[in-house]
Each structure stands twice: as structure tokens, then as C-alpha cells.
Amino acid sequence: MPLVERLSSVRPAKPVIGFVALLAVLFLCAYGAGSAAGPAAPGMRPSGTLPGAPQQPGSGDSMDGMDGMSGMGGMG
């Protein structure tokens, strides 16, 4: 069996190669659109404190960061 025939039998079918190429093109388009749009939530910060970040004093209760939800303390 010649080398060309052996290689053609091992190679995946043309529709499989086309599908993989289509996935690559769609990924590149989605990546480009996401890069152009920018971050989804630019004001978000990690929950941990960063070195040099200003410290915010806590209110002392277990519901820090839940302003406006004072009536919810007895639930749970």
C-alpha cells in the first residue's frame, strides 16, 4: 500500500475538518467581540483586601454590605 493511500485513510473526513474550522472561526469572532466590548463589570473588586487598598470599617453585624435590608435580620 503506497504512503499516500495510508495517509488518506488515517486523515479525518472533510466534514469533520470543516466543523473544527467553523468552531475555530466562531471562537475567534466571539473572542474579538468580547475584547471590543470590554469587561462586563468594571467596578467589581475581589472580596479579599489588596495590599495598599484602603480599609473600610465594618458595621459590626453579620450582614455587612446589605444596606437597606434591615428588616431581614430575623429570617433564616
Secondary structure as UniProt FT lines:
FT   HELIX           3..10
FT   HELIX           14..37
FT   TURN            42..43
FT   TURN            51..52
FT   TURN            64..65
FT   TURN            67..68
FT   HELIX           70..72
FT   TURN            73..74
//
